[in-house]
Amino acid sequence: MSDGFVLNSGITILSGAGTLLVAGDAFEWRPWRPGHRLLNAAGQWDLHPDALGVLALVWPRPDLLVLGLGPDIKPLSPNTRRLIASLGMRVEVLDTRNAASQFNMLATERGVRDVAAALIPIGWREGVGAV
């Protein structure tokens, strides 16, 4: 599904929204904001600090964030790396298909409290959204 997600729990997230999977719960996730591009001038993924705000509230916090960036992999901006590190988390950056598989494997092996995922729809394009 290029414009959303169908989760094993039966939850369906459509309309181009991403999903944030944390502590066994799924949240609709829209990290894009008016006037703030996700890809900066250097082609790096640059999240607004509010985009991961829910992770600051979860305790105990997962130690790993699997980040699925849509159809392909982009480098993270230094600001985004610092943001994730400030939460005490490591990050693994993949395309969304592989990120979903990696999250499922790690959540099964380590438990859903030790790993989180933030996934952008596979059909997402900067300035267009999920198509």
N, CA, C and O atoms as a Tinker XYZ file with bonds, in Angstrom:
   524  protein
     1  N      0.857000   -1.169000    0.000000    73     2
     2  CA     0.000000    0.000000    0.000000    64     1     3
     3  C      0.906000    1.234000    0.000000    63     2     4     5
     4  O      1.691000    1.429000    0.927000    81     3
     5  N      0.796000    2.054000   -1.025000    73     3     6
     6  CA     1.722000    3.172000   -1.174000    64     5     7
     7  C      1.345000    4.406000   -0.355000    63     6     8     9
     8  O      2.191000    5.272000   -0.128000    81     7
     9  N      0.092000    4.502000    0.091000    73     7    10
    10  CA    -0.329000    5.721000    0.785000    64     9    11
    11  C     -0.685000    5.506000    2.249000    63    10    12    13
    12  O     -1.377000    6.337000    2.838000    81    11
    13  N     -0.232000    4.421000    2.844000    73    11    14
    14  CA    -0.529000    4.175000    4.248000    64    13    15
    15  C     -0.088000    2.803000    4.691000    63    14    16    17
    16  O      0.814000    2.206000    4.102000    81    15
    17  N     -0.732000    2.299000    5.742000    73    15    18
    18  CA    -0.309000    1.051000    6.372000    64    17    19
    19  C     -1.515000    0.244000    6.832000    63    18    20    21
    20  O     -2.520000    0.805000    7.269000    81    19
    21  N     -1.406000   -1.060000    6.730000    73    19    22
    22  CA    -2.354000   -1.988000    7.337000    64    21    23
    23  C     -1.535000   -2.803000    8.329000    63    22    24    25
    24  O     -0.621000   -3.528000    7.935000    81    23
    25  N     -1.855000   -2.689000    9.610000    73    23    26
    26  CA    -1.085000   -3.346000   10.663000    64    25    27
    27  C     -1.684000   -4.699000   11.008000    63    26    28    29
    28  O     -2.868000   -4.942000   10.778000    81    27
    29  N     -0.855000   -5.579000   11.564000    73    27    30
    30  CA    -1.317000   -6.913000   11.965000    64    29    31
    31  C     -2.466000   -6.846000   12.961000    63    30    32    33
    32  O     -3.286000   -7.762000   13.022000    81    31
    33  N     -2.533000   -5.783000   13.733000    73    31    34
    34  CA    -3.586000   -5.631000   14.740000    64    33    35
    35  C     -4.943000   -5.306000   14.119000    63    34    36    37
    36  O     -5.958000   -5.268000   14.815000    81    35
    37  N     -4.954000   -5.072000   12.806000    73    35    38
    38  CA    -6.190000   -4.705000   12.132000    64    37    39
    39  C     -6.348000   -3.210000   11.936000    63    38    40    41
    40  O     -7.273000   -2.771000   11.252000    81    39
    41  N     -5.467000   -2.429000   12.519000    73    39    42
    42  CA    -5.512000   -0.974000   12.353000    64    41    43
    43  C     -5.080000   -0.622000   10.937000    63    42    44    45
    44  O     -4.096000   -1.155000   10.424000    81    43
    45  N     -5.827000    0.282000   10.314000    73    43    46
    46  CA    -5.488000    0.766000    8.983000    64    45    47
    47  C     -5.222000    2.261000    9.067000    63    46    48    49
    48  O     -6.037000    3.016000    9.598000    81    47
    49  N     -4.086000    2.680000    8.545000    73    47    50
    50  CA    -3.725000    4.094000    8.509000    64    49    51
    51  C     -3.579000    4.470000    7.043000    63    50    52    53
    52  O     -2.663000    4.012000    6.360000    81    51
    53  N     -4.492000    5.307000    6.567000    73    51    54
    54  CA    -4.506000    5.700000    5.158000    64    53    55
    55  C     -4.331000    7.207000    5.025000    63    54    56    57
    56  O     -3.864000    7.863000    5.955000    81    55
    57  N     -4.691000    7.738000    3.912000    73    55    58
    58  CA    -4.671000    9.175000    3.608000    64    57    59
    59  C     -3.267000    9.762000    3.598000    63    58    60    61
    60  O     -3.092000   10.963000    3.805000    81    59
    61  N     -2.273000    8.924000    3.361000    73    59    62
    62  CA    -0.917000    9.428000    3.240000    64    61    63
    63  C     -0.178000    9.623000    4.538000    63    62    64    65
    64  O      0.968000   10.074000    4.524000    81    63
    65  N     -0.789000    9.299000    5.666000    73    63    66
    66  CA    -0.119000    9.459000    6.957000    64    65    67
    67  C      0.881000    8.335000    7.177000    63    66    68    69
    68  O      0.714000    7.224000    6.674000    81    67
    69  N      1.917000    8.643000    7.934000    73    67    70
    70  CA     2.851000    7.624000    8.367000    64    69    71
    71  C      2.342000    6.989000    9.646000    63    70    72    73
    72  O      1.227000    7.259000   10.091000    81    71
    73  N      3.179000    6.139000   10.231000    73    71    74
    74  CA     2.812000    5.524000   11.500000    64    73    75
    75  C      4.012000    5.513000   12.439000    63    74    76    77
    76  O      5.153000    5.332000   12.014000    81    75
    77  N      3.734000    5.707000   13.702000    73    75    78
    78  CA     4.730000    5.628000   14.753000    64    77    79
    79  C      4.337000    4.450000   15.630000    63    78    80    81
    80  O      3.252000    4.435000   16.210000    81    79
    81  N      5.218000    3.467000   15.726000    73    79    82
    82  CA     4.971000    2.259000   16.513000    64    81    83
    83  C      5.861000    2.312000   17.746000    63    82    84    85
    84  O      7.087000    2.301000   17.641000    81    83
    85  N      5.231000    2.370000   18.916000    73    83    86
    86  CA     6.003000    2.488000   20.147000    64    85    87
    87  C      5.258000    1.798000   21.289000    63    86    88    89
    88  O      4.060000    2.005000   21.478000    81    87
    89  N      5.976000    0.988000   22.034000    73    87    90
    90  CA     5.455000    0.306000   23.226000    64    89    91
    91  C      4.190000   -0.502000   22.939000    63    90    92    93
    92  O      3.299000   -0.589000   23.784000    81    91
    93  N      4.118000   -1.086000   21.755000    73    91    94
    94  CA     2.968000   -1.905000   21.406000    64    93    95
    95  C      1.776000   -1.130000   20.881000    63    94    96    97
    96  O      0.746000   -1.727000   20.568000    81    95
    97  N      1.892000    0.185000   20.777000    73    95    98
    98  CA     0.810000    1.027000   20.269000    64    97    99
    99  C      1.180000    1.598000   18.905000    63    98   100   101
   100  O      2.358000    1.733000   18.576000    81    99
   101  N      0.168000    1.929000   18.123000    73    99   102
   102  CA     0.366000    2.528000   16.801000    64   101   103
   103  C     -0.302000    3.895000   16.773000    63   102   104   105
   104  O     -1.446000    4.052000   17.203000    81   103
   105  N      0.420000    4.872000   16.267000    73   103   106
   106  CA    -0.085000    6.234000   16.161000    64   105   107
   107  C      0.010000    6.691000   14.715000    63   106   108   109
   108  O      0.981000    6.381000   14.025000    81   107
   109  N     -1.002000    7.431000   14.253000    73   107   110
   110  CA    -0.876000    8.094000   12.962000    64   109   111
   111  C      0.201000    9.158000   13.121000    63   110   112   113
   112  O      0.215000    9.889000   14.111000    81   111
   113  N      1.103000    9.244000   12.148000    73   111   114
   114  CA     2.265000   10.123000   12.278000    64   113   115
   115  C      2.401000   10.989000   11.029000    63   114   116   117
   116  O      2.505000   10.479000    9.914000    81   115
   117  N      2.398000   12.274000   11.227000    73   115   118
   118  CA     2.581000   13.225000   10.122000    64   117   119
   119  C      3.732000   14.167000   10.488000    63   118   120   121
   120  O      3.503000   15.238000   11.050000    81   119
   121  N      4.950000   13.776000   10.174000    73   119   122
   122  CA     6.093000   14.607000   10.556000    64   121   123
   123  C      6.266000   15.854000    9.703000    63   122   124   125
   124  O      7.058000   16.732000   10.046000    81   123
   125  N      5.534000   15.943000    8.595000    73   123   126
   126  CA     5.645000   17.124000    7.737000    64   125   127
   127  C      4.813000   18.252000    8.312000    63   126   128   129
   128  O      3.742000   18.029000    8.877000    81   127
   129  N      5.317000   19.459000    8.162000    73   127   130
   130  CA     4.655000   20.651000    8.695000    64   129   131
   131  C      4.635000   21.718000    7.610000    63   130   132   133
   132  O      5.551000   21.775000    6.790000    81   131
   133  N      3.617000   22.560000    7.589000    73   131   134
   134  CA     3.595000   23.656000    6.615000    64   133   135
   135  C      4.847000   24.522000    6.768000    63   134   136   137
   136  O      5.210000   24.914000    7.877000    81   135
   137  N      5.487000   24.809000    5.666000    73   135   138
   138  CA     6.675000   25.659000    5.702000    64   137   139
   139  C      7.946000   24.960000    6.125000    63   138   140   141
   140  O      8.993000   25.604000    6.203000    81   139
   141  N      7.901000   23.674000    6.400000    73   139   142
   142  CA     9.094000   22.920000    6.807000    64   141   143
   143  C      9.214000   21.687000    5.917000    63   142   144   145
   144  O      8.392000   20.774000    5.991000    81   143
   145  N     10.232000   21.672000    5.087000    73   143   146
   146  CA    10.453000   20.522000    4.208000    64   145   147
   147  C     11.183000   19.439000    4.987000    63   146   148   149
   148  O     12.031000   19.738000    5.828000    81   147
   149  N     10.858000   18.192000    4.711000    73   147   150
   150  CA    11.545000   17.085000    5.376000    64   149   151
   151  C     12.947000   16.880000    4.823000    63   150   152   153
   152  O     13.839000   16.433000    5.543000    81   151
   153  N     13.145000   17.200000    3.558000    73   151   154
   154  CA    14.480000   17.117000    2.967000    64   153   155
   155  C     15.070000   18.521000    2.918000    63   154   156   157
   156  O     14.487000   19.428000    2.323000    81   155
   157  N     16.231000   18.695000    3.547000    73   155   158
   158  CA    16.857000   20.014000    3.541000    64   157   159
   159  C     17.618000   20.230000    2.229000    63   158   160   161
   160  O     17.597000   19.367000    1.351000    81   159
   161  N     18.280000   21.366000    2.096000    73   159   162
   162  CA    18.981000   21.715000    0.855000    64   161   163
   163  C     20.084000   20.719000    0.517000    63   162   164   165
   164  O     20.445000   20.571000   -0.650000    81   163
   165  N     20.621000   20.038000    1.517000    73   163   166
   166  CA    21.677000   19.047000    1.297000    64   165   167
   167  C     21.109000   17.661000    0.986000    63   166   168   169
   168  O     21.870000   16.706000    0.825000    81   167
   169  N     19.780000   17.541000    0.900000    73   167   170
   170  CA    19.163000   16.243000    0.624000    64   169   171
   171  C     19.108000   15.331000    1.837000    63   170   172   173
   172  O     18.954000   14.118000    1.702000    81   171
   173  N     19.233000   15.916000    3.028000    73   171   174
   174  CA    19.189000   15.154000    4.277000    64   173   175
   175  C     17.794000   15.229000    4.876000    63   174   176   177
   176  O     17.104000   16.242000    4.755000    81   175
   177  N     17.390000   14.147000    5.522000    73   175   178
   178  CA    16.105000   14.064000    6.202000    64   177   179
   179  C     16.203000   14.909000    7.461000    63   178   180   181
   180  O     17.039000   14.639000    8.323000    81   179
   181  N     15.364000   15.926000    7.579000    73   179   182
   182  CA    15.466000   16.898000    8.660000    64   181   183
   183  C     14.121000   17.023000    9.374000    63   182   184   185
   184  O     13.257000   17.789000    8.948000    81   183
   185  N     13.947000   16.272000   10.454000    73   183   186
   186  CA    12.692000   16.278000   11.203000    64   185   187
   187  C     12.589000   17.500000   12.103000    63   186   188   189
   188  O     13.570000   17.914000   12.720000    81   187
   189  N     11.399000   18.067000   12.171000    73   187   190
   190  CA    11.112000   19.122000   13.145000    64   189   191
   191  C     11.148000   18.473000   14.530000    63   190   192   193
   192  O     10.694000   17.338000   14.671000    81   191
   193  N     11.667000   19.144000   15.549000    73   191   194
   194  CA    11.749000   18.537000   16.886000    64   193   195
   195  C     10.426000   17.988000   17.420000    63   194   196   197
   196  O     10.428000   17.013000   18.171000    81   195
   197  N      9.303000   18.593000   17.048000    73   195   198
   198  CA     8.005000   18.109000   17.518000    64   197   199
   199  C      7.618000   16.762000   16.918000    63   198   200   201
   200  O      6.749000   16.076000   17.456000    81   199
   201  N      8.246000   16.375000   15.814000    73   199   202
   202  CA     7.850000   15.154000   15.097000    64   201   203
   203  C      8.023000   13.894000   15.938000    63   202   204   205
   204  O      7.313000   12.910000   15.733000    81   203
   205  N      8.952000   13.918000   16.875000    73   203   206
   206  CA     9.191000   12.747000   17.726000    64   205   207
   207  C      8.826000   13.022000   19.180000    63   206   208   209
   208  O      9.306000   12.343000   20.088000    81   207
   209  N      7.980000   14.017000   19.393000    73   207   210
   210  CA     7.622000   14.418000   20.750000    64   209   211
   211  C      7.041000   13.307000   21.603000    63   210   212   213
   212  O      7.290000   13.264000   22.808000    81   211
   213  N      6.270000   12.406000   21.005000    73   211   214
   214  CA     5.668000   11.320000   21.788000    64   213   215
   215  C      6.747000   10.418000   22.392000    63   214   216   217
   216  O      6.537000    9.833000   23.454000    81   215
   217  N      7.892000   10.302000   21.729000    73   215   218
   218  CA     8.960000    9.449000   22.265000    64   217   219
   219  C      9.559000   10.030000   23.543000    63   218   220   221
   220  O     10.093000    9.289000   24.369000    81   219
   221  N      9.474000   11.336000   23.712000    73   219   222
   222  CA     9.967000   11.958000   24.941000    64   221   223
   223  C      9.067000   11.635000   26.130000    63   222   224   225
   224  O      9.487000   11.769000   27.279000    81   223
   225  N      7.833000   11.211000   25.862000    73   223   226
   226  CA     6.868000   10.934000   26.927000    64   225   227
   227  C      6.825000    9.472000   27.345000    63   226   228   229
   228  O      6.301000    9.148000   28.411000    81   227
   229  N      7.361000    8.599000   26.530000    73   227   230
   230  CA     7.299000    7.155000   26.797000    64   229   231
   231  C      8.386000    6.776000   27.798000    63   230   232   233
   232  O      9.543000    7.177000   27.667000    81   231
   233  N      7.986000    5.996000   28.798000    73   231   234
   234  CA     8.976000    5.499000   29.762000    64   233   235
   235  C      8.626000    4.081000   30.140000    63   234   236   237
   236  O      7.468000    3.828000   30.473000    81   235
   237  N      9.534000    3.154000   30.111000    73   235   238
   238  CA    10.907000    3.322000   29.649000    64   237   239
   239  C     10.950000    3.549000   28.146000    63   238   240   241
   240  O     10.140000    3.012000   27.391000    81   239
   241  N     11.898000    4.344000   27.741000    73   239   242
   242  CA    12.032000    4.711000   26.336000    64   241   243
   243  C     12.723000    3.584000   25.573000    63   242   244   245
   244  O     13.673000    2.991000   26.084000    81   243
   245  N     12.264000    3.281000   24.363000    73   243   246
   246  CA    12.966000    2.286000   23.549000    64   245   247
   247  C     14.404000    2.738000   23.308000    63   246   248   249
   248  O     14.682000    3.936000   23.255000    81   247
   249  N     15.306000    1.785000   23.163000    73   247   250
   250  CA    16.695000    2.179000   22.919000    64   249   251
   251  C     17.027000    2.285000   21.435000    63   250   252   253
   252  O     18.102000    2.765000   21.076000    81   251
   253  N     16.110000    1.840000   20.563000    73   251   254
   254  CA    16.360000    1.889000   19.125000    64   253   255
   255  C     15.127000    2.403000   18.391000    63   254   256   257
   256  O     14.007000    1.972000   18.661000    81   255
   257  N     15.345000    3.325000   17.465000    73   255   258
   258  CA    14.298000    3.819000   16.575000    64   257   259
   259  C     14.633000    3.357000   15.163000    63   258   260   261
   260  O     15.684000    3.699000   14.622000    81   259
   261  N     13.731000    2.579000   14.571000    73   259   262
   262  CA    13.869000    2.171000   13.174000    64   261   263
   263  C     13.087000    3.193000   12.360000    63   262   264   265
   264  O     11.873000    3.327000   12.514000    81   263
   265  N     13.787000    3.903000   11.501000    73   263   266
   266  CA    13.195000    4.994000   10.738000    64   265   267
   267  C     13.066000    4.578000    9.279000    63   266   268   269
   268  O     14.070000    4.360000    8.602000    81   267
   269  N     11.831000    4.467000    8.792000    73   267   270
   270  CA    11.559000    4.120000    7.397000    64   269   271
   271  C     11.213000    5.373000    6.621000    63   270   272   273
   272  O     10.188000    6.006000    6.875000    81   271
   273  N     12.067000    5.734000    5.673000    73   271   274
   274  CA    11.959000    7.029000    5.005000    64   273   275
   275  C     11.272000    6.978000    3.651000    63   274   276   277
   276  O     11.636000    7.726000    2.743000    81   275
   277  N     10.294000    6.114000    3.505000    73   275   278
   278  CA     9.563000    6.052000    2.246000    64   277   279
   279  C     10.223000    5.104000    1.260000    63   278   280   281
   280  O     10.686000    4.033000    1.651000    81   279
   281  N     10.274000    5.485000   -0.021000    73   279   282
   282  CA    10.733000    4.559000   -1.048000    64   281   283
   283  C     12.241000    4.329000   -1.071000    63   282   284   285
   284  O     12.705000    3.340000   -1.640000    81   283
   285  N     13.007000    5.223000   -0.466000    73   283   286
   286  CA    14.459000    5.042000   -0.480000    64   285   287
   287  C     15.085000    5.637000    0.774000    63   286   288   289
   288  O     14.407000    6.257000    1.594000    81   287
   289  N     16.374000    5.439000    0.902000    73   287   290
   290  CA    17.104000    5.887000    2.089000    64   289   291
   291  C     17.717000    7.253000    1.811000    63   290   292   293
   292  O     18.275000    7.489000    0.739000    81   291
   293  N     17.609000    8.132000    2.768000    73   291   294
   294  CA    18.264000    9.440000    2.723000    64   293   295
   295  C     19.088000    9.576000    3.998000    63   294   296   297
   296  O     18.732000    8.996000    5.023000    81   295
   297  N     20.184000   10.333000    3.953000    73   295   298
   298  CA    20.933000   10.562000    5.193000    64   297   299
   299  C     20.129000   11.452000    6.140000    63   298   300   301
   300  O     19.301000   12.253000    5.707000    81   299
   301  N     20.386000   11.299000    7.426000    73   299   302
   302  CA    19.748000   12.162000    8.423000    64   301   303
   303  C     20.582000   13.420000    8.610000    63   302   304   305
   304  O     21.811000   13.372000    8.548000    81   303
   305  N     19.918000   14.535000    8.836000    73   303   306
   306  CA    20.631000   15.783000    9.115000    64   305   307
   307  C     21.281000   15.677000   10.495000    63   306   308   309
   308  O     20.817000   14.913000   11.340000    81   307
   309  N     22.350000   16.439000   10.725000    73   307   310
   310  CA    22.950000   16.457000   12.065000    64   309   311
   311  C     21.935000   16.831000   13.150000    63   310   312   313
   312  O     21.985000   16.284000   14.252000    81   311
   313  N     21.015000   17.757000   12.851000    73   311   314
   314  CA    19.996000   18.144000   13.843000    64   313   315
   315  C     19.090000   16.976000   14.200000    63   314   316   317
   316  O     18.752000   16.789000   15.369000    81   315
   317  N     18.694000   16.188000   13.207000    73   315   318
   318  CA    17.828000   15.034000   13.466000    64   317   319
   319  C     18.583000   13.978000   14.256000    63   318   320   321
   320  O     18.019000   13.370000   15.165000    81   319
   321  N     19.843000   13.751000   13.927000    73   319   322
   322  CA    20.654000   12.789000   14.698000    64   321   323
   323  C     20.776000   13.238000   16.156000    63   322   324   325
   324  O     20.657000   12.425000   17.072000    81   323
   325  N     21.014000   14.538000   16.364000    73   323   326
   326  CA    21.107000   15.061000   17.739000    64   325   327
   327  C     19.781000   14.915000   18.474000    63   326   328   329
   328  O     19.759000   14.566000   19.654000    81   327
   329  N     18.675000   15.181000   17.781000    73   327   330
   330  CA    17.346000   15.042000   18.385000    64   329   331
   331  C     17.128000   13.616000   18.882000    63   330   332   333
   332  O     16.698000   13.414000   20.018000    81   331
   333  N     17.418000   12.643000   18.051000    73   331   334
   334  CA    17.219000   11.238000   18.424000    64   333   335
   335  C     18.180000   10.848000   19.544000    63   334   336   337
   336  O     17.791000   10.151000   20.481000    81   335
   337  N     19.431000   11.293000   19.452000    73   335   338
   338  CA    20.409000   10.996000   20.505000    64   337   339
   339  C     20.000000   11.635000   21.831000    63   338   340   341
   340  O     20.226000   11.052000   22.891000    81   339
   341  N     19.401000   12.823000   21.783000    73   339   342
   342  CA    18.978000   13.493000   23.022000    64   341   343
   343  C     17.881000   12.712000   23.740000    63   342   344   345
   344  O     17.674000   12.881000   24.942000    81   343
   345  N     17.183000   11.858000   22.997000    73   343   346
   346  CA    16.165000   10.990000   23.595000    64   345   347
   347  C     16.779000    9.709000   24.156000    63   346   348   349
   348  O     16.074000    8.872000   24.718000    81   347
   349  N     18.095000    9.560000   24.000000    73   347   350
   350  CA    18.774000    8.362000   24.484000    64   349   351
   351  C     18.559000    7.161000   23.582000    63   350   352   353
   352  O     18.647000    6.016000   24.024000    81   351
   353  N     18.276000    7.431000   22.314000    73   351   354
   354  CA    17.972000    6.349000   21.379000    64   353   355
   355  C     19.023000    6.276000   20.275000    63   354   356   357
   356  O     19.603000    7.285000   19.874000    81   355
   357  N     19.248000    5.073000   19.804000    73   355   358
   358  CA    20.024000    4.856000   18.586000    64   357   359
   359  C     19.042000    4.842000   17.429000    63   358   360   361
   360  O     17.839000    4.679000   17.636000    81   359
   361  N     19.544000    5.010000   16.210000    73   359   362
   362  CA    18.655000    5.047000   15.052000    64   361   363
   363  C     19.195000    4.147000   13.952000    63   362   364   365
   364  O     20.404000    4.061000   13.734000    81   363
   365  N     18.288000    3.486000   13.272000    73   363   366
   366  CA    18.604000    2.703000   12.087000    64   365   367
   367  C     17.726000    3.247000   10.967000    63   366   368   369
   368  O     16.501000    3.267000   11.088000    81   367
   369  N     18.349000    3.687000    9.881000    73   367   370
   370  CA    17.638000    4.324000    8.772000    64   369   371
   371  C     17.553000    3.357000    7.599000    63   370   372   373
   372  O     18.566000    2.833000    7.133000    81   371
   373  N     16.333000    3.130000    7.129000    73   371   374
   374  CA    16.082000    2.213000    6.016000    64   373   375
   375  C     14.961000    2.770000    5.153000    63   374   376   377
   376  O     14.290000    3.727000    5.540000    81   375
   377  N     14.758000    2.169000    3.980000    73   375   378
   378  CA    13.534000    2.454000    3.247000    64   377   379
   379  C     12.392000    1.806000    4.032000    63   378   380   381
   380  O     12.635000    0.923000    4.855000    81   379
   381  N     11.171000    2.228000    3.792000    73   379   382
   382  CA    10.046000    1.791000    4.622000    64   381   383
   383  C      9.795000    0.293000    4.556000    63   382   384   385
   384  O      9.492000   -0.314000    5.583000    81   383
   385  N      9.910000   -0.325000    3.389000    73   383   386
   386  CA     9.685000   -1.782000    3.299000    64   385   387
   387  C     10.633000   -2.536000    4.225000    63   386   388   389
   388  O     10.206000   -3.394000    4.998000    81   387
   389  N     11.917000   -2.212000    4.141000    73   387   390
   390  CA    12.897000   -2.896000    4.977000    64   389   391
   391  C     12.787000   -2.486000    6.440000    63   390   392   393
   392  O     13.039000   -3.298000    7.330000    81   391
   393  N     12.415000   -1.243000    6.696000    73   391   394
   394  CA    12.248000   -0.795000    8.084000    64   393   395
   395  C     11.117000   -1.549000    8.772000    63   394   396   397
   396  O     11.243000   -1.930000    9.936000    81   395
   397  N     10.016000   -1.766000    8.062000    73   395   398
   398  CA     8.892000   -2.511000    8.643000    64   397   399
   399  C      9.308000   -3.942000    8.966000    63   398   400   401
   400  O      8.965000   -4.466000   10.026000    81   399
   401  N     10.041000   -4.567000    8.061000    73   399   402
   402  CA    10.519000   -5.938000    8.310000    64   401   403
   403  C     11.487000   -5.974000    9.480000    63   402   404   405
   404  O     11.404000   -6.855000   10.335000    81   403
   405  N     12.404000   -5.015000    9.516000    73   403   406
   406  CA    13.390000   -4.961000   10.600000    64   405   407
   407  C     12.698000   -4.733000   11.943000    63   406   408   409
   408  O     13.039000   -5.378000   12.935000    81   407
   409  N     11.727000   -3.818000   11.978000    73   407   410
   410  CA    10.991000   -3.579000   13.215000    64   409   411
   411  C     10.280000   -4.849000   13.676000    63   410   412   413
   412  O     10.359000   -5.207000   14.851000    81   411
   413  N      9.590000   -5.530000   12.770000    73   411   414
   414  CA     8.876000   -6.757000   13.140000    64   413   415
   415  C      9.821000   -7.792000   13.727000    63   414   416   417
   416  O      9.504000   -8.422000   14.736000    81   415
   417  N     10.987000   -7.973000   13.100000    73   415   418
   418  CA    11.955000   -8.948000   13.598000    64   417   419
   419  C     12.478000   -8.547000   14.985000    63   418   420   421
   420  O     12.514000   -9.367000   15.901000    81   419
   421  N     12.880000   -7.286000   15.128000    73   419   422
   422  CA    13.437000   -6.838000   16.403000    64   421   423
   423  C     12.389000   -6.816000   17.512000    63   422   424   425
   424  O     12.696000   -7.156000   18.655000    81   423
   425  N     11.167000   -6.424000   17.194000    73   423   426
   426  CA    10.098000   -6.411000   18.199000    64   425   427
   427  C      9.791000   -7.825000   18.672000    63   426   428   429
   428  O      9.460000   -8.032000   19.839000    81   427
   429  N      9.899000   -8.799000   17.773000    73   427   430
   430  CA     9.684000  -10.199000   18.150000    64   429   431
   431  C     10.829000  -10.699000   19.015000    63   430   432   433
   432  O     10.605000  -11.372000   20.021000    81   431
   433  N     12.053000  -10.373000   18.628000    73   431   434
   434  CA    13.228000  -10.851000   19.366000    64   433   435
   435  C     13.416000  -10.142000   20.700000    63   434   436   437
   436  O     13.682000  -10.786000   21.714000    81   435
   437  N     13.280000   -8.819000   20.704000    73   435   438
   438  CA    13.626000   -8.021000   21.877000    64   437   439
   439  C     12.422000   -7.533000   22.666000    63   438   440   441
   440  O     12.544000   -7.196000   23.843000    81   439
   441  N     11.274000   -7.495000   22.032000    73   439   442
   442  CA    10.070000   -6.981000   22.680000    64   441   443
   443  C      9.725000   -5.593000   22.172000    63   442   444   445
   444  O     10.605000   -4.826000   21.780000    81   443
   445  N      8.437000   -5.276000   22.184000    73   443   446
   446  CA     7.970000   -4.005000   21.624000    64   445   447
   447  C      8.362000   -2.798000   22.474000    63   446   448   449
   448  O      8.249000   -1.664000   22.009000    81   447
   449  N      8.808000   -3.008000   23.677000    73   447   450
   450  CA     9.215000   -1.876000   24.519000    64   449   451
   451  C     10.657000   -1.449000   24.264000    63   450   452   453
   452  O     11.060000   -0.361000   24.676000    81   451
   453  N     11.436000   -2.290000   23.591000    73   451   454
   454  CA    12.846000   -1.977000   23.352000    64   453   455
   455  C     13.117000   -1.348000   21.994000    63   454   456   457
   456  O     14.206000   -0.825000   21.758000    81   455
   457  N     12.146000   -1.395000   21.110000    73   455   458
   458  CA    12.344000   -0.867000   19.759000    64   457   459
   459  C     11.086000   -0.113000   19.326000    63   458   460   461
   460  O      9.964000   -0.534000   19.605000    81   459
   461  N     11.297000    1.003000   18.643000    73   459   462
   462  CA    10.190000    1.796000   18.093000    64   461   463
   463  C     10.427000    1.956000   16.598000    63   462   464   465
   464  O     11.543000    1.771000   16.113000    81   463
   465  N      9.375000    2.300000   15.878000    73   463   466
   466  CA     9.509000    2.554000   14.441000    64   465   467
   467  C      8.732000    3.807000   14.077000    63   466   468   469
   468  O      7.644000    4.053000   14.597000    81   467
   469  N      9.298000    4.586000   13.189000    73   467   470
   470  CA     8.629000    5.737000   12.589000    64   469   471
   471  C      8.705000    5.517000   11.085000    63   470   472   473
   472  O      9.788000    5.530000   10.500000    81   471
   473  N      7.546000    5.313000   10.466000    73   471   474
   474  CA     7.497000    4.889000    9.068000    64   473   475
   475  C      6.707000    5.881000    8.219000    63   474   476   477
   476  O      5.591000    6.269000    8.564000    81   475
   477  N      7.305000    6.276000    7.111000    73   475   478
   478  CA     6.666000    7.138000    6.111000    64   477   479
   479  C      6.102000    6.221000    5.029000    63   478   480   481
   480  O      6.742000    5.220000    4.707000    81   479
   481  N      4.936000    6.511000    4.455000    73   479   482
   482  CA     4.396000    5.644000    3.396000    64   481   483
   483  C      5.374000    5.474000    2.224000    63   482   484   485
   484  O      6.142000    6.380000    1.900000    81   483
   485  N      5.325000    4.316000    1.614000    73   483   486
   486  CA     6.227000    3.998000    0.507000    64   485   487
   487  C      6.041000    4.964000   -0.659000    63   486   488   489
   488  O      7.000000    5.261000   -1.371000    81   487
   489  N      4.837000    5.451000   -0.861000    73   487   490
   490  CA     4.569000    6.355000   -1.967000    64   489   491
   491  C      4.851000    7.817000   -1.684000    63   490   492   493
   492  O      4.518000    8.670000   -2.507000    81   491
   493  N      5.456000    8.136000   -0.548000    73   491   494
   494  CA     5.686000    9.526000   -0.163000    64   493   495
   495  C      6.734000   10.190000   -1.057000    63   494   496   497
   496  O      7.765000    9.598000   -1.377000    81   495
   497  N      6.446000   11.430000   -1.451000    73   495   498
   498  CA     7.387000   12.260000   -2.207000    64   497   499
   499  C      7.345000   13.666000   -1.614000    63   498   500   501
   500  O      6.269000   14.196000   -1.334000    81   499
   501  N      8.522000   14.268000   -1.423000    73   499   502
   502  CA     8.607000   15.631000   -0.887000    64   501   503
   503  C      7.783000   16.580000   -1.756000    63   502   504   505
   504  O      7.896000   16.566000   -2.982000    81   503
   505  N      6.968000   17.392000   -1.121000    73   503   506
   506  CA     6.161000   18.374000   -1.814000    64   505   507
   507  C      4.891000   17.827000   -2.439000    63   506   508   509
   508  O      4.051000   18.595000   -2.908000    81   507
   509  N      4.738000   16.496000   -2.451000    73   507   510
   510  CA     3.571000   15.861000   -3.063000    64   509   511
   511  C      2.779000   15.091000   -2.023000    63   510   512   513
   512  O      1.548000   15.093000   -2.045000    81   511
   513  N      3.486000   14.430000   -1.107000    73   511   514
   514  CA     2.850000   13.549000   -0.129000    64   513   515
   515  C      2.868000   12.124000   -0.626000    63   514   516   517
   516  O      3.659000   11.783000   -1.506000    81   515
   517  N      2.016000   11.291000   -0.082000    73   515   518
   518  CA     1.947000    9.885000   -0.488000    64   517   519
   519  C      1.065000    9.772000   -1.720000    63   518   520   521
   520  O     -0.043000   10.306000   -1.759000    81   519
   521  N      1.570000    9.072000   -2.719000    73   519   522
   522  CA     0.811000    8.879000   -3.967000    64   521   523
   523  C      0.591000    7.411000   -4.239000    63   522   524
   524  O     -0.027000    7.055000   -5.242000    81   523
